[in-house]
Amino acid sequence: MPRTSDETDFGYERIPLGDKQARVDSVFHSVARRYDLMNDLMSGGLHRAWKEALVTAVNPPKKELAFSVLDLAGGTGDVAFRIADAGGPGTRVTVADINAGMLEVGRERAAKAKRKIEFVEANAEKLPLPDKSFDAVTIAFGIRNVPRIDAALEEAHRVLKIGGRFLCLEFSSVDVPGLDRLYELYSFNVIPAVGRAVTGDAEAYRYLVESIRKFPRSEKFADMIRAAGFRRVSFESMTGGVVALHSGWRL
Ligand SMILES: C[S@@+](CC[C@H](N)C(=O)[O-])C[C@H]1O[C@@H](n2cnc3c(N)ncnc32)[C@H](O)[C@@H]1O
């Protein structure tokens, strides 16, 4: 029997820590081709506004100034495209994701849009990237899927330049009376059903919903960001707590 400390959550299941990445990978391989469409359907388009808030916080310079951004767990490149669009000609965006299927969709999107985005297949827990090389590191709806969150936060800190900013968009907990019940019903009934209809995989979307419930509350996650070495750590809740935007600086 594995020790409790060697176990982790995969949605509501307890599984050996070493098994989690393969289970997560199979979820995203299964949904990769329909991933962006599903985001629009599940969130009623709200994910666009959440991502825009992230891009505003990144604040890439409009001028020629060199500015390099790493988008961790960047999947199909949705956040990367938005940052590149917001920035000037000096803005370079690199997407790192562990899943070849998600990256393939991203590379195709970039080729179609003639965008110069770099896609790297990499585990956020151990990045094949040099120390102090990025002005900003972002991660949107990715961190809760990473088995060793503390390792990924330390890596984000390592690759940031001094003075660089870490920004993490993640689902949080809805505390508004009335909205919480509605959100619960929607999450456990509508999302898996839409997931089945669009991707043929209701289980993948059940995992997504359960993993949101298992993710630490915003205050606790902010403590984890601090523990990785970040300073001036803060977060902002959006849409009644459905999502939180976390921020920390490497100083
Ligand atoms: C919900 S998607 C988010 C994609 C994108 N950031 C967005 O907001 O559209 C989660 C992504 O995390 C990636 N992922 C999971 N574990 C990872 C790891 N250990 N390292 C890097 N990426 C990982 C998955 O492959 C998937 O593309």
Ligand as a Chemical Component Dictionary entry (heavy atoms), coordinates in Angstrom:
data_LIG
# 
_chem_comp.id                   LIG 
_chem_comp.type                 NON-POLYMER 
_chem_comp.pdbx_formal_charge   0 
_chem_comp.three_letter_code    LIG 
# 
loop_
_chem_comp_atom.comp_id 
_chem_comp_atom.atom_id 
_chem_comp_atom.alt_atom_id 
_chem_comp_atom.type_symbol 
_chem_comp_atom.charge 
_chem_comp_atom.model_Cartn_x 
_chem_comp_atom.model_Cartn_y 
_chem_comp_atom.model_Cartn_z 
_chem_comp_atom.pdbx_ordinal 
LIG C1  C1  C 0  -7.269 22.941 -18.852 1  
LIG S1  S1  S 1  -5.884 22.902 -19.950 2  
LIG C2  C2  C 0  -5.427 24.608 -20.040 3  
LIG C3  C3  C 0  -4.871 25.010 -21.379 4  
LIG C4  C4  C 0  -4.655 26.509 -21.586 5  
LIG N1  N1  N 0  -3.778 27.056 -20.567 6  
LIG C5  C5  C 0  -5.952 27.284 -21.624 7  
LIG O1  O1  O 0  -6.234 28.016 -20.672 8  
LIG O2  O2  O -1 -6.683 27.156 -22.606 9  
LIG C6  C6  C 0  -4.620 22.209 -18.915 10 
LIG C7  C7  C 0  -3.325 21.938 -19.631 11 
LIG O3  O3  O 0  -2.364 21.550 -18.639 12 
LIG C8  C8  C 0  -1.460 20.663 -19.280 13 
LIG N2  N2  N 0  -0.654 19.961 -18.269 14 
LIG C9  C9  C 0  -1.069 19.042 -17.371 15 
LIG N3  N3  N 0  -0.032 18.620 -16.624 16 
LIG C10 C10 C 0  1.070  19.303 -17.035 17 
LIG C11 C11 C 0  2.436  19.327 -16.642 18 
LIG N4  N4  N 0  2.879  18.561 -15.652 19 
LIG N5  N5  N 0  3.281  20.148 -17.281 20 
LIG C12 C12 C 0  2.848  20.948 -18.302 21 
LIG N6  N6  N 0  1.565  20.964 -18.720 22 
LIG C13 C13 C 0  0.683  20.165 -18.094 23 
LIG C14 C14 C 0  -2.390 19.775 -20.081 24 
LIG O4  O4  O 0  -1.698 19.036 -21.048 25 
LIG C15 C15 C 0  -3.364 20.810 -20.649 26 
LIG O5  O5  O 0  -2.946 21.278 -21.898 27 
# 
loop_
_chem_comp_bond.comp_id 
_chem_comp_bond.atom_id_1 
_chem_comp_bond.atom_id_2 
_chem_comp_bond.value_order 
_chem_comp_bond.pdbx_ordinal 
LIG C1  S1  SING 1  
LIG S1  C2  SING 2  
LIG S1  C6  SING 3  
LIG C2  C3  SING 4  
LIG C3  C4  SING 5  
LIG C4  N1  SING 6  
LIG C4  C5  SING 7  
LIG C5  O1  DOUB 8  
LIG C5  O2  SING 9  
LIG C6  C7  SING 10 
LIG C7  O3  SING 11 
LIG C7  C15 SING 12 
LIG O3  C8  SING 13 
LIG C8  N2  SING 14 
LIG C8  C14 SING 15 
LIG N2  C9  SING 16 
LIG N2  C13 SING 17 
LIG C9  N3  DOUB 18 
LIG N3  C10 SING 19 
LIG C10 C11 SING 20 
LIG C10 C13 DOUB 21 
LIG C11 N4  SING 22 
LIG C11 N5  DOUB 23 
LIG N5  C12 SING 24 
LIG C12 N6  DOUB 25 
LIG N6  C13 SING 26 
LIG C14 O4  SING 27 
LIG C14 C15 SING 28 
LIG C15 O5  SING 29 
# 
